[in-house]
Amino acid sequence: MSPPATALKAIKSTIEAGNWRPDPHLLKQLAKRGLQLMDVLTAITNAKRIEPHDMRPLNADGESWRVYGEDADGRLLGIGLELVRDTDGNFVVIITAFQKKERGK
């Protein structure tokens, strides 16, 4: 697994390059939680905190992470995602997103 700072940098640049896809679970969670996909992408781009996630990766070359960042409305979101590093380059699968009630918790 990559060091957190390295993973966060790779996640942000991969999202900005458009090399990502939403997991079907994400789309259900967005509807349930009143979030938009753009909220999630903005929060990832603004993320300053990252931590390893104990979720088993969906892909053989995947690393599970949770990132925390603010969307355009200033809401702090937690996003569960997988960074896939393989011979074709980096790819991100966004799995879930939720609004944090308090910072750092």
N, C-alpha and C positions, 0 to 999 in steps of 0.2 A: 504494500500500500504506500502511496505517495505521502510525503510530509504534508500536513494541512495547508501551509502557505503555498506550496507548489500546486496542490490539487485545486485550491481556490482560484489561483491564477489561470490554470488550465480550463477550469469550468467556465470562468468568465469569458475567456477568449474563444472557447468552443461555442458558447451560446451566441456571442457576437458574430461569429462566422456563420451562424445558421445551421450548425451541425448538431441538432437536437430533435427530439420527438417527445410528445406527451404520451405517457402510459395511459391506457383506458381508465385506470383507477383515478388518475389525476382529474380527468374530465368529470367524473362523477363527484369527486370531492369539491371541485370548483363550484359546481351547481349547488351542492348542498351547503356550502359555506359562504356563498355570495361573493366569490372572487372571480376575477377575469384572468385569462391567460396572460394578458399584458401586465397585470399586477405581479404575477409570478416572475415573468422575465425581467421586469424592472427591479424586483427585489433581489434576484440573483445578480444582476449587474451591479447593484449597490451593496451587495453583501460584504460585511466586514468580519463576520464570524463564521467559522466552519468547525465541524466536529465529525469524527467517524461515526457511522451509524451501524448498529449491529444487525441490520437487515441483510439477509443473504443476497448477494448480487444476482441479478437476473441473467447476466452474461458472463461467460467464462473469464473474460478479461476486465470485468467490471469492479469498481470500487464503490461502496455505498457511503454516502455522505449526507449530512444535514447542514444546510447553509441558512444564515439568518441575515435578512436585509429589509430595508424599507421600500415600499412601493411608492408610486407617485403621490399618493394621498397621505404619506407619512406613517402608514400602518406597518408594524413590524411583522414580517411573515417568516415562518419556518418552512423550508422546502426540503423534502426528501428526494434525493436524486442518485443516479448512478453515473459515474464517469467511466466510460469504456475507453481503454487505451489498447489499440491493437495495431496490426500492420497497415491498416487503412487510415490511421490517424485517430484523433480523439473524437468521441461522440458522447452526448449527454442524453440520458433518459430521465425525464422529470416524472416522478412517481406520485408525490402528494404535496399538498401545501395547506397551511393553516395559519390563522392569525394568532400571534402571541399576545397575551393579555398584558404582560409586563416585560420589560427588557431584562435579558439575561436569565429568564426563568423558563 
